[in-house]
Amino acid sequence: MAACTHQQLPPPPNGEHPIVAVVAVIAMIAAILLITWARVAVHGTADLEATVTEQAEKPKPQNDREREVDEAVTANRFATGLSP
């Protein structure tokens, strides 16, 4: 019975060890959770609750000129690759 040698194993992608990739993903998830926790600790959740429970206001009717301007702005955003 022959032992598996280092030459028989596939090389890691770009010289990165798989454990390093797993640790990096865990670090990113931890960072997201810490940022969220800090946001709640500093600002609280009152503004989030108000936003979620707030009834949507009916938009006021626009005249033709405002509608044309809005359509032009939206068309330019999509033309330049910037979407709202």
PDB file of N, CA, C and O in Angstrom:
ATOM      1  N   MET A   1       0.850  -1.170   0.000  1.00  0.00           N
ATOM      2  CA  MET A   1       0.000   0.000   0.000  1.00  0.00           C
ATOM      3  C   MET A   1       0.899   1.238   0.000  1.00  0.00           C
ATOM      4  O   MET A   1       1.752   1.400   0.873  1.00  0.00           O
ATOM      5  N   ALA A   2       0.700   2.085  -0.969  1.00  0.00           N
ATOM      6  CA  ALA A   2       1.549   3.268  -1.109  1.00  0.00           C
ATOM      7  C   ALA A   2       0.848   4.469  -0.499  1.00  0.00           C
ATOM      8  O   ALA A   2      -0.373   4.597  -0.593  1.00  0.00           O
ATOM      9  N   ALA A   3       1.595   5.319   0.105  1.00  0.00           N
ATOM     10  CA  ALA A   3       1.055   6.540   0.697  1.00  0.00           C
ATOM     11  C   ALA A   3       0.861   7.590  -0.393  1.00  0.00           C
ATOM     12  O   ALA A   3       1.576   7.602  -1.395  1.00  0.00           O
ATOM     13  N   CYS A   4      -0.090   8.446  -0.187  1.00  0.00           N
ATOM     14  CA  CYS A   4      -0.351   9.528  -1.131  1.00  0.00           C
ATOM     15  C   CYS A   4       0.738  10.580  -0.970  1.00  0.00           C
ATOM     16  O   CYS A   4       0.971  11.067   0.136  1.00  0.00           O
ATOM     17  N   THR A   5       1.387  10.923  -2.034  1.00  0.00           N
ATOM     18  CA  THR A   5       2.452  11.919  -1.968  1.00  0.00           C
ATOM     19  C   THR A   5       1.910  13.288  -2.339  1.00  0.00           C
ATOM     20  O   THR A   5       0.811  13.406  -2.880  1.00  0.00           O
ATOM     21  N   HIS A   6       2.673  14.302  -2.050  1.00  0.00           N
ATOM     22  CA  HIS A   6       2.266  15.674  -2.320  1.00  0.00           C
ATOM     23  C   HIS A   6       2.095  15.912  -3.819  1.00  0.00           C
ATOM     24  O   HIS A   6       1.271  16.735  -4.218  1.00  0.00           O
ATOM     25  N   GLN A   7       2.842  15.224  -4.638  1.00  0.00           N
ATOM     26  CA  GLN A   7       2.753  15.412  -6.082  1.00  0.00           C
ATOM     27  C   GLN A   7       1.427  14.888  -6.636  1.00  0.00           C
ATOM     28  O   GLN A   7       0.997  15.325  -7.703  1.00  0.00           O
ATOM     29  N   GLN A   8       0.775  13.967  -5.939  1.00  0.00           N
ATOM     30  CA  GLN A   8      -0.472  13.402  -6.434  1.00  0.00           C
ATOM     31  C   GLN A   8      -1.699  14.254  -6.082  1.00  0.00           C
ATOM     32  O   GLN A   8      -2.757  14.090  -6.689  1.00  0.00           O
ATOM     33  N   LEU A   9      -1.569  15.132  -5.139  1.00  0.00           N
ATOM     34  CA  LEU A   9      -2.688  15.980  -4.748  1.00  0.00           C
ATOM     35  C   LEU A   9      -2.818  17.148  -5.714  1.00  0.00           C
ATOM     36  O   LEU A   9      -1.809  17.658  -6.200  1.00  0.00           O
ATOM     37  N   PRO A  10      -4.047  17.582  -6.002  1.00  0.00           N
ATOM     38  CA  PRO A  10      -4.195  18.747  -6.884  1.00  0.00           C
ATOM     39  C   PRO A  10      -3.707  20.001  -6.164  1.00  0.00           C
ATOM     40  O   PRO A  10      -3.887  20.123  -4.952  1.00  0.00           O
ATOM     41  N   PRO A  11      -3.093  20.928  -6.888  1.00  0.00           N
ATOM     42  CA  PRO A  11      -2.619  22.156  -6.240  1.00  0.00           C
ATOM     43  C   PRO A  11      -3.795  23.039  -5.831  1.00  0.00           C
ATOM     44  O   PRO A  11      -4.814  23.070  -6.520  1.00  0.00           O
ATOM     45  N   PRO A  12      -3.664  23.746  -4.732  1.00  0.00           N
ATOM     46  CA  PRO A  12      -4.744  24.647  -4.325  1.00  0.00           C
ATOM     47  C   PRO A  12      -4.886  25.781  -5.342  1.00  0.00           C
ATOM     48  O   PRO A  12      -3.904  26.166  -5.977  1.00  0.00           O
ATOM     49  N   PRO A  13      -6.097  26.317  -5.503  1.00  0.00           N
ATOM     50  CA  PRO A  13      -6.304  27.383  -6.490  1.00  0.00           C
ATOM     51  C   PRO A  13      -5.532  28.651  -6.109  1.00  0.00           C
ATOM     52  O   PRO A  13      -5.668  29.163  -4.998  1.00  0.00           O
ATOM     53  N   ASN A  14      -4.740  29.136  -7.027  1.00  0.00           N
ATOM     54  CA  ASN A  14      -3.958  30.367  -6.848  1.00  0.00           C
ATOM     55  C   ASN A  14      -3.097  30.325  -5.589  1.00  0.00           C
ATOM     56  O   ASN A  14      -2.808  31.368  -5.003  1.00  0.00           O
ATOM     57  N   GLY A  15      -2.696  29.163  -5.182  1.00  0.00           N
ATOM     58  CA  GLY A  15      -1.832  29.047  -4.016  1.00  0.00           C
ATOM     59  C   GLY A  15      -2.532  29.322  -2.697  1.00  0.00           C
ATOM     60  O   GLY A  15      -1.868  29.467  -1.670  1.00  0.00           O
ATOM     61  N   GLU A  16      -3.860  29.397  -2.697  1.00  0.00           N
ATOM     62  CA  GLU A  16      -4.605  29.685  -1.468  1.00  0.00           C
ATOM     63  C   GLU A  16      -5.069  28.371  -0.841  1.00  0.00           C
ATOM     64  O   GLU A  16      -5.604  27.497  -1.524  1.00  0.00           O
ATOM     65  N   HIS A  17      -4.860  28.251   0.435  1.00  0.00           N
ATOM     66  CA  HIS A  17      -5.294  27.055   1.152  1.00  0.00           C
ATOM     67  C   HIS A  17      -6.803  27.143   1.391  1.00  0.00           C
ATOM     68  O   HIS A  17      -7.311  28.225   1.688  1.00  0.00           O
ATOM     69  N   PRO A  18      -7.524  26.034   1.268  1.00  0.00           N
ATOM     70  CA  PRO A  18      -8.983  26.090   1.462  1.00  0.00           C
ATOM     71  C   PRO A  18      -9.400  26.582   2.839  1.00  0.00           C
ATOM     72  O   PRO A  18     -10.452  27.206   2.979  1.00  0.00           O
ATOM     73  N   ILE A  19      -8.600  26.311   3.848  1.00  0.00           N
ATOM     74  CA  ILE A  19      -8.957  26.777   5.195  1.00  0.00           C
ATOM     75  C   ILE A  19      -8.922  28.300   5.256  1.00  0.00           C
ATOM     76  O   ILE A  19      -9.728  28.913   5.957  1.00  0.00           O
ATOM     77  N   VAL A  20      -7.999  28.910   4.531  1.00  0.00           N
ATOM     78  CA  VAL A  20      -7.928  30.372   4.501  1.00  0.00           C
ATOM     79  C   VAL A  20      -9.197  30.941   3.873  1.00  0.00           C
ATOM     80  O   VAL A  20      -9.717  31.954   4.340  1.00  0.00           O
ATOM     81  N   ALA A  21      -9.695  30.301   2.828  1.00  0.00           N
ATOM     82  CA  ALA A  21     -10.923  30.772   2.185  1.00  0.00           C
ATOM     83  C   ALA A  21     -12.116  30.655   3.130  1.00  0.00           C
ATOM     84  O   ALA A  21     -12.949  31.559   3.179  1.00  0.00           O
ATOM     85  N   VAL A  22     -12.211  29.575   3.869  1.00  0.00           N
ATOM     86  CA  VAL A  22     -13.313  29.389   4.820  1.00  0.00           C
ATOM     87  C   VAL A  22     -13.229  30.421   5.938  1.00  0.00           C
ATOM     88  O   VAL A  22     -14.245  30.989   6.338  1.00  0.00           O
ATOM     89  N   VAL A  23     -12.037  30.663   6.437  1.00  0.00           N
ATOM     90  CA  VAL A  23     -11.854  31.664   7.501  1.00  0.00           C
ATOM     91  C   VAL A  23     -12.223  33.054   6.982  1.00  0.00           C
ATOM     92  O   VAL A  23     -12.805  33.854   7.716  1.00  0.00           O
ATOM     93  N   ALA A  24     -11.893  33.344   5.736  1.00  0.00           N
ATOM     94  CA  ALA A  24     -12.235  34.647   5.165  1.00  0.00           C
ATOM     95  C   ALA A  24     -13.746  34.833   5.076  1.00  0.00           C
ATOM     96  O   ALA A  24     -14.251  35.915   5.377  1.00  0.00           O
ATOM     97  N   VAL A  25     -14.463  33.814   4.675  1.00  0.00           N
ATOM     98  CA  VAL A  25     -15.926  33.906   4.588  1.00  0.00           C
ATOM     99  C   VAL A  25     -16.523  34.094   5.979  1.00  0.00           C
ATOM    100  O   VAL A  25     -17.434  34.902   6.160  1.00  0.00           O
ATOM    101  N   ILE A  26     -16.018  33.357   6.952  1.00  0.00           N
ATOM    102  CA  ILE A  26     -16.503  33.501   8.327  1.00  0.00           C
ATOM    103  C   ILE A  26     -16.215  34.907   8.847  1.00  0.00           C
ATOM    104  O   ILE A  26     -17.046  35.485   9.547  1.00  0.00           O
ATOM    105  N   ALA A  27     -15.055  35.463   8.518  1.00  0.00           N
ATOM    106  CA  ALA A  27     -14.709  36.821   8.945  1.00  0.00           C
ATOM    107  C   ALA A  27     -15.643  37.853   8.321  1.00  0.00           C
ATOM    108  O   ALA A  27     -16.029  38.816   8.982  1.00  0.00           O
ATOM    109  N   MET A  28     -16.008  37.662   7.058  1.00  0.00           N
ATOM    110  CA  MET A  28     -16.928  38.606   6.411  1.00  0.00           C
ATOM    111  C   MET A  28     -18.313  38.549   7.050  1.00  0.00           C
ATOM    112  O   MET A  28     -18.939  39.586   7.272  1.00  0.00           O
ATOM    113  N   ILE A  29     -18.785  37.355   7.343  1.00  0.00           N
ATOM    114  CA  ILE A  29     -20.090  37.220   7.999  1.00  0.00           C
ATOM    115  C   ILE A  29     -20.045  37.846   9.389  1.00  0.00           C
ATOM    116  O   ILE A  29     -20.988  38.527   9.792  1.00  0.00           O
ATOM    117  N   ALA A  30     -18.964  37.623  10.120  1.00  0.00           N
ATOM    118  CA  ALA A  30     -18.826  38.219  11.453  1.00  0.00           C
ATOM    119  C   ALA A  30     -18.806  39.747  11.357  1.00  0.00           C
ATOM    120  O   ALA A  30     -19.404  40.425  12.192  1.00  0.00           O
ATOM    121  N   ALA A  31     -18.125  40.290  10.350  1.00  0.00           N
ATOM    122  CA  ALA A  31     -18.082  41.744  10.183  1.00  0.00           C
ATOM    123  C   ALA A  31     -19.464  42.311   9.908  1.00  0.00           C
ATOM    124  O   ALA A  31     -19.830  43.349  10.458  1.00  0.00           O
ATOM    125  N   ILE A  32     -20.230  41.643   9.066  1.00  0.00           N
ATOM    126  CA  ILE A  32     -21.589  42.104   8.767  1.00  0.00           C
ATOM    127  C   ILE A  32     -22.446  42.092  10.028  1.00  0.00           C
ATOM    128  O   ILE A  32     -23.188  43.040  10.287  1.00  0.00           O
ATOM    129  N   LEU A  33     -22.347  41.028  10.805  1.00  0.00           N
ATOM    130  CA  LEU A  33     -23.123  40.938  12.041  1.00  0.00           C
ATOM    131  C   LEU A  33     -22.704  41.995  13.052  1.00  0.00           C
ATOM    132  O   LEU A  33     -23.555  42.584  13.719  1.00  0.00           O
ATOM    133  N   LEU A  34     -21.409  42.244  13.175  1.00  0.00           N
ATOM    134  CA  LEU A  34     -20.931  43.266  14.116  1.00  0.00           C
ATOM    135  C   LEU A  34     -21.362  44.662  13.694  1.00  0.00           C
ATOM    136  O   LEU A  34     -21.729  45.478  14.540  1.00  0.00           O
ATOM    137  N   ILE A  35     -21.324  44.944  12.409  1.00  0.00           N
ATOM    138  CA  ILE A  35     -21.765  46.260  11.935  1.00  0.00           C
ATOM    139  C   ILE A  35     -23.258  46.443  12.193  1.00  0.00           C
ATOM    140  O   ILE A  35     -23.689  47.521  12.602  1.00  0.00           O
ATOM    141  N   THR A  36     -24.040  45.405  11.960  1.00  0.00           N
ATOM    142  CA  THR A  36     -25.481  45.471  12.225  1.00  0.00           C
ATOM    143  C   THR A  36     -25.750  45.659  13.710  1.00  0.00           C
ATOM    144  O   THR A  36     -26.588  46.475  14.095  1.00  0.00           O
ATOM    145  N   TRP A  37     -25.040  44.906  14.542  1.00  0.00           N
ATOM    146  CA  TRP A  37     -25.216  45.033  15.988  1.00  0.00           C
ATOM    147  C   TRP A  37     -24.840  46.441  16.461  1.00  0.00           C
ATOM    148  O   TRP A  37     -25.546  47.022  17.284  1.00  0.00           O
ATOM    149  N   ALA A  38     -23.744  46.988  15.952  1.00  0.00           N
ATOM    150  CA  ALA A  38     -23.320  48.331  16.352  1.00  0.00           C
ATOM    151  C   ALA A  38     -24.343  49.376  15.915  1.00  0.00           C
ATOM    152  O   ALA A  38     -24.597  50.336  16.642  1.00  0.00           O
ATOM    153  N   ARG A  39     -24.925  49.195  14.742  1.00  0.00           N
ATOM    154  CA  ARG A  39     -25.933  50.138  14.258  1.00  0.00           C
ATOM    155  C   ARG A  39     -27.144  50.137  15.174  1.00  0.00           C
ATOM    156  O   ARG A  39     -27.678  51.195  15.507  1.00  0.00           O
ATOM    157  N   VAL A  40     -27.580  48.944  15.584  1.00  0.00           N
ATOM    158  CA  VAL A  40     -28.726  48.844  16.482  1.00  0.00           C
ATOM    159  C   VAL A  40     -28.369  49.406  17.855  1.00  0.00           C
ATOM    160  O   VAL A  40     -29.188  50.082  18.477  1.00  0.00           O
ATOM    161  N   ALA A  41     -27.161  49.136  18.330  1.00  0.00           N
ATOM    162  CA  ALA A  41     -26.755  49.629  19.646  1.00  0.00           C
ATOM    163  C   ALA A  41     -26.668  51.148  19.679  1.00  0.00           C
ATOM    164  O   ALA A  41     -27.019  51.765  20.685  1.00  0.00           O
ATOM    165  N   VAL A  42     -26.211  51.751  18.603  1.00  0.00           N
ATOM    166  CA  VAL A  42     -26.033  53.204  18.582  1.00  0.00           C
ATOM    167  C   VAL A  42     -27.340  53.928  18.269  1.00  0.00           C
ATOM    168  O   VAL A  42     -27.699  54.887  18.952  1.00  0.00           O
ATOM    169  N   HIS A  43     -28.038  53.480  17.253  1.00  0.00           N
ATOM    170  CA  HIS A  43     -29.213  54.207  16.781  1.00  0.00           C
ATOM    171  C   HIS A  43     -30.534  53.627  17.265  1.00  0.00           C
ATOM    172  O   HIS A  43     -31.559  54.306  17.202  1.00  0.00           O
ATOM    173  N   GLY A  44     -30.536  52.408  17.738  1.00  0.00           N
ATOM    174  CA  GLY A  44     -31.789  51.779  18.158  1.00  0.00           C
ATOM    175  C   GLY A  44     -32.582  51.281  16.961  1.00  0.00           C
ATOM    176  O   GLY A  44     -32.112  51.319  15.824  1.00  0.00           O
ATOM    177  N   THR A  45     -33.783  50.818  17.234  1.00  0.00           N
ATOM    178  CA  THR A  45     -34.605  50.261  16.164  1.00  0.00           C
ATOM    179  C   THR A  45     -35.878  51.067  15.924  1.00  0.00           C
ATOM    180  O   THR A  45     -36.726  50.667  15.127  1.00  0.00           O
ATOM    181  N   ALA A  46     -36.015  52.191  16.605  1.00  0.00           N
ATOM    182  CA  ALA A  46     -37.245  52.972  16.471  1.00  0.00           C
ATOM    183  C   ALA A  46     -37.457  53.445  15.038  1.00  0.00           C
ATOM    184  O   ALA A  46     -38.576  53.386  14.529  1.00  0.00           O
ATOM    185  N   ASP A  47     -36.400  53.911  14.385  1.00  0.00           N
ATOM    186  CA  ASP A  47     -36.558  54.392  13.013  1.00  0.00           C
ATOM    187  C   ASP A  47     -36.878  53.250  12.055  1.00  0.00           C
ATOM    188  O   ASP A  47     -37.633  53.433  11.101  1.00  0.00           O
ATOM    189  N   LEU A  48     -36.310  52.077  12.304  1.00  0.00           N
ATOM    190  CA  LEU A  48     -36.617  50.927  11.452  1.00  0.00           C
ATOM    191  C   LEU A  48     -38.064  50.491  11.635  1.00  0.00           C
ATOM    192  O   LEU A  48     -38.755  50.191  10.662  1.00  0.00           O
ATOM    193  N   GLU A  49     -38.522  50.457  12.884  1.00  0.00           N
ATOM    194  CA  GLU A  49     -39.904  50.077  13.154  1.00  0.00           C
ATOM    195  C   GLU A  49     -40.878  51.073  12.545  1.00  0.00           C
ATOM    196  O   GLU A  49     -41.916  50.685  12.009  1.00  0.00           O
ATOM    197  N   ALA A  50     -40.542  52.354  12.626  1.00  0.00           N
ATOM    198  CA  ALA A  50     -41.415  53.377  12.054  1.00  0.00           C
ATOM    199  C   ALA A  50     -41.489  53.229  10.541  1.00  0.00           C
ATOM    200  O   ALA A  50     -42.550  53.423   9.947  1.00  0.00           O
ATOM    201  N   THR A  51     -40.376  52.890   9.921  1.00  0.00           N
ATOM    202  CA  THR A  51     -40.364  52.726   8.470  1.00  0.00           C
ATOM    203  C   THR A  51     -41.185  51.519   8.046  1.00  0.00           C
ATOM    204  O   THR A  51     -41.911  51.573   7.053  1.00  0.00           O
ATOM    205  N   VAL A  52     -41.070  50.439   8.793  1.00  0.00           N
ATOM    206  CA  VAL A  52     -41.785  49.221   8.432  1.00  0.00           C
ATOM    207  C   VAL A  52     -43.280  49.368   8.664  1.00  0.00           C
ATOM    208  O   VAL A  52     -44.077  48.911   7.845  1.00  0.00           O
ATOM    209  N   THR A  53     -43.671  49.990   9.755  1.00  0.00           N
ATOM    210  CA  THR A  53     -45.088  50.094  10.092  1.00  0.00           C
ATOM    211  C   THR A  53     -45.779  51.276   9.429  1.00  0.00           C
ATOM    212  O   THR A  53     -47.007  51.360   9.437  1.00  0.00           O
ATOM    213  N   GLU A  54     -45.012  52.179   8.862  1.00  0.00           N
ATOM    214  CA  GLU A  54     -45.589  53.381   8.259  1.00  0.00           C
ATOM    215  C   GLU A  54     -46.374  53.023   7.005  1.00  0.00           C
ATOM    216  O   GLU A  54     -45.922  52.239   6.172  1.00  0.00           O
ATOM    217  N   GLN A  55     -47.529  53.599   6.891  1.00  0.00           N
ATOM    218  CA  GLN A  55     -48.351  53.388   5.697  1.00  0.00           C
ATOM    219  C   GLN A  55     -47.743  54.185   4.551  1.00  0.00           C
ATOM    220  O   GLN A  55     -47.262  55.303   4.739  1.00  0.00           O
ATOM    221  N   ALA A  56     -47.773  53.607   3.389  1.00  0.00           N
ATOM    222  CA  ALA A  56     -47.237  54.298   2.222  1.00  0.00           C
ATOM    223  C   ALA A  56     -48.144  55.474   1.874  1.00  0.00           C
ATOM    224  O   ALA A  56     -49.365  55.340   1.783  1.00  0.00           O
ATOM    225  N   GLU A  57     -47.520  56.613   1.684  1.00  0.00           N
ATOM    226  CA  GLU A  57     -48.285  57.792   1.325  1.00  0.00           C
ATOM    227  C   GLU A  57     -48.629  57.733  -0.156  1.00  0.00           C
ATOM    228  O   GLU A  57     -47.841  57.265  -0.978  1.00  0.00           O
ATOM    229  N   LYS A  58     -49.794  58.208  -0.469  1.00  0.00           N
ATOM    230  CA  LYS A  58     -50.178  58.251  -1.869  1.00  0.00           C
ATOM    231  C   LYS A  58     -49.413  59.389  -2.534  1.00  0.00           C
ATOM    232  O   LYS A  58     -49.381  60.503  -2.012  1.00  0.00           O
ATOM    233  N   PRO A  59     -48.800  59.115  -3.681  1.00  0.00           N
ATOM    234  CA  PRO A  59     -48.072  60.195  -4.357  1.00  0.00           C
ATOM    235  C   PRO A  59     -49.036  61.243  -4.903  1.00  0.00           C
ATOM    236  O   PRO A  59     -50.126  60.930  -5.381  1.00  0.00           O
ATOM    237  N   LYS A  60     -48.603  62.477  -4.816  1.00  0.00           N
ATOM    238  CA  LYS A  60     -49.466  63.540  -5.335  1.00  0.00           C
ATOM    239  C   LYS A  60     -49.414  63.497  -6.865  1.00  0.00           C
ATOM    240  O   LYS A  60     -48.401  63.105  -7.444  1.00  0.00           O
ATOM    241  N   PRO A  61     -50.483  63.890  -7.502  1.00  0.00           N
ATOM    242  CA  PRO A  61     -50.499  63.878  -8.968  1.00  0.00           C
ATOM    243  C   PRO A  61     -49.472  64.864  -9.522  1.00  0.00           C
ATOM    244  O   PRO A  61     -49.327  65.979  -9.020  1.00  0.00           O
ATOM    245  N   GLN A  62     -48.772  64.439 -10.554  1.00  0.00           N
ATOM    246  CA  GLN A  62     -47.771  65.303 -11.168  1.00  0.00           C
ATOM    247  C   GLN A  62     -48.351  65.926 -12.427  1.00  0.00           C
ATOM    248  O   GLN A  62     -49.199  65.345 -13.104  1.00  0.00           O
ATOM    249  N   ASN A  63     -47.870  67.120 -12.717  1.00  0.00           N
ATOM    250  CA  ASN A  63     -48.282  67.713 -13.978  1.00  0.00           C
ATOM    251  C   ASN A  63     -47.398  67.155 -15.090  1.00  0.00           C
ATOM    252  O   ASN A  63     -46.455  66.412 -14.816  1.00  0.00           O
ATOM    253  N   ASP A  64     -47.689  67.500 -16.318  1.00  0.00           N
ATOM    254  CA  ASP A  64     -46.982  66.925 -17.468  1.00  0.00           C
ATOM    255  C   ASP A  64     -45.493  67.266 -17.449  1.00  0.00           C
ATOM    256  O   ASP A  64     -44.660  66.425 -17.787  1.00  0.00           O
ATOM    257  N   ARG A  65     -45.158  68.483 -17.059  1.00  0.00           N
ATOM    258  CA  ARG A  65     -43.744  68.905 -17.050  1.00  0.00           C
ATOM    259  C   ARG A  65     -42.934  68.079 -16.048  1.00  0.00           C
ATOM    260  O   ARG A  65     -41.846  67.613 -16.386  1.00  0.00           O
ATOM    261  N   GLU A  66     -43.430  67.886 -14.837  1.00  0.00           N
ATOM    262  CA  GLU A  66     -42.719  67.090 -13.832  1.00  0.00           C
ATOM    263  C   GLU A  66     -42.576  65.643 -14.277  1.00  0.00           C
ATOM    264  O   GLU A  66     -41.540  65.019 -14.048  1.00  0.00           O
ATOM    265  N   ARG A  67     -43.610  65.111 -14.912  1.00  0.00           N
ATOM    266  CA  ARG A  67     -43.565  63.735 -15.398  1.00  0.00           C
ATOM    267  C   ARG A  67     -42.478  63.581 -16.473  1.00  0.00           C
ATOM    268  O   ARG A  67     -41.751  62.588 -16.479  1.00  0.00           O
ATOM    269  N   GLU A  68     -42.367  64.555 -17.376  1.00  0.00           N
ATOM    270  CA  GLU A  68     -41.351  64.504 -18.424  1.00  0.00           C
ATOM    271  C   GLU A  68     -39.942  64.572 -17.836  1.00  0.00           C
ATOM    272  O   GLU A  68     -39.043  63.858 -18.281  1.00  0.00           O
ATOM    273  N   VAL A  69     -39.757  65.427 -16.839  1.00  0.00           N
ATOM    274  CA  VAL A  69     -38.450  65.542 -16.193  1.00  0.00           C
ATOM    275  C   VAL A  69     -38.086  64.237 -15.492  1.00  0.00           C
ATOM    276  O   VAL A  69     -36.952  63.770 -15.604  1.00  0.00           O
ATOM    277  N   ASP A  70     -39.027  63.651 -14.778  1.00  0.00           N
ATOM    278  CA  ASP A  70     -38.763  62.378 -14.106  1.00  0.00           C
ATOM    279  C   ASP A  70     -38.409  61.281 -15.099  1.00  0.00           C
ATOM    280  O   ASP A  70     -37.490  60.498 -14.856  1.00  0.00           O
ATOM    281  N   GLU A  71     -39.122  61.216 -16.205  1.00  0.00           N
ATOM    282  CA  GLU A  71     -38.825  60.205 -17.210  1.00  0.00           C
ATOM    283  C   GLU A  71     -37.447  60.419 -17.827  1.00  0.00           C
ATOM    284  O   GLU A  71     -36.733  59.453 -18.096  1.00  0.00           O
ATOM    285  N   ALA A  72     -37.067  61.680 -18.055  1.00  0.00           N
ATOM    286  CA  ALA A  72     -35.753  61.974 -18.630  1.00  0.00           C
ATOM    287  C   ALA A  72     -34.636  61.601 -17.659  1.00  0.00           C
ATOM    288  O   ALA A  72     -33.615  61.042 -18.060  1.00  0.00           O
ATOM    289  N   VAL A  73     -34.837  61.913 -16.384  1.00  0.00           N
ATOM    290  CA  VAL A  73     -33.823  61.575 -15.379  1.00  0.00           C
ATOM    291  C   VAL A  73     -33.672  60.066 -15.283  1.00  0.00           C
ATOM    292  O   VAL A  73     -32.551  59.560 -15.225  1.00  0.00           O
ATOM    293  N   THR A  74     -34.771  59.349 -15.265  1.00  0.00           N
ATOM    294  CA  THR A  74     -34.715  57.888 -15.188  1.00  0.00           C
ATOM    295  C   THR A  74     -34.048  57.307 -16.423  1.00  0.00           C
ATOM    296  O   THR A  74     -33.231  56.393 -16.308  1.00  0.00           O
ATOM    297  N   ALA A  75     -34.378  57.816 -17.596  1.00  0.00           N
ATOM    298  CA  ALA A  75     -33.769  57.319 -18.836  1.00  0.00           C
ATOM    299  C   ALA A  75     -32.267  57.567 -18.825  1.00  0.00           C
ATOM    300  O   ALA A  75     -31.499  56.707 -19.256  1.00  0.00           O
ATOM    301  N   ASN A  76     -31.831  58.737 -18.336  1.00  0.00           N
ATOM    302  CA  ASN A  76     -30.398  59.039 -18.293  1.00  0.00           C
ATOM    303  C   ASN A  76     -29.676  58.153 -17.283  1.00  0.00           C
ATOM    304  O   ASN A  76     -28.535  57.758 -17.522  1.00  0.00           O
ATOM    305  N   ARG A  77     -30.309  57.837 -16.176  1.00  0.00           N
ATOM    306  CA  ARG A  77     -29.672  56.954 -15.191  1.00  0.00           C
ATOM    307  C   ARG A  77     -29.406  55.587 -15.791  1.00  0.00           C
ATOM    308  O   ARG A  77     -28.320  55.029 -15.637  1.00  0.00           O
ATOM    309  N   PHE A  78     -30.408  55.053 -16.478  1.00  0.00           N
ATOM    310  CA  PHE A  78     -30.235  53.731 -17.071  1.00  0.00           C
ATOM    311  C   PHE A  78     -29.258  53.792 -18.245  1.00  0.00           C
ATOM    312  O   PHE A  78     -28.545  52.819 -18.487  1.00  0.00           O
ATOM    313  N   ALA A  79     -29.206  54.878 -18.964  1.00  0.00           N
ATOM    314  CA  ALA A  79     -28.285  55.008 -20.091  1.00  0.00           C
ATOM    315  C   ALA A  79     -26.839  55.045 -19.610  1.00  0.00           C
ATOM    316  O   ALA A  79     -25.945  54.546 -20.293  1.00  0.00           O
ATOM    317  N   THR A  80     -26.604  55.636 -18.431  1.00  0.00           N
ATOM    318  CA  THR A  80     -25.235  55.721 -17.904  1.00  0.00           C
ATOM    319  C   THR A  80     -24.878  54.548 -17.020  1.00  0.00           C
ATOM    320  O   THR A  80     -23.748  54.456 -16.538  1.00  0.00           O
ATOM    321  N   GLY A  81     -25.827  53.645 -16.797  1.00  0.00           N
ATOM    322  CA  GLY A  81     -25.535  52.467 -15.979  1.00  0.00           C
ATOM    323  C   GLY A  81     -25.866  52.661 -14.513  1.00  0.00           C
ATOM    324  O   GLY A  81     -25.636  51.754 -13.713  1.00  0.00           O
ATOM    325  N   LEU A  82     -26.390  53.795 -14.141  1.00  0.00           N
ATOM    326  CA  LEU A  82     -26.772  54.055 -12.753  1.00  0.00           C
ATOM    327  C   LEU A  82     -28.270  53.815 -12.610  1.00  0.00           C
ATOM    328  O   LEU A  82     -29.076  54.490 -13.252  1.00  0.00           O
ATOM    329  N   SER A  83     -28.633  52.877 -11.789  1.00  0.00           N
ATOM    330  CA  SER A  83     -30.053  52.615 -11.588  1.00  0.00           C
ATOM    331  C   SER A  83     -30.459  53.071 -10.202  1.00  0.00           C
ATOM    332  O   SER A  83     -29.643  53.050  -9.281  1.00  0.00           O
ATOM    333  N   PRO A  84     -31.705  53.483 -10.039  1.00  0.00           N
ATOM    334  CA  PRO A  84     -32.139  53.963  -8.727  1.00  0.00           C
ATOM    335  C   PRO A  84     -32.244  52.850  -7.722  1.00  0.00           C
ATOM    336  O   PRO A  84     -32.598  53.092  -6.568  1.00  0.00           O
TER     337      PRO A  84
END
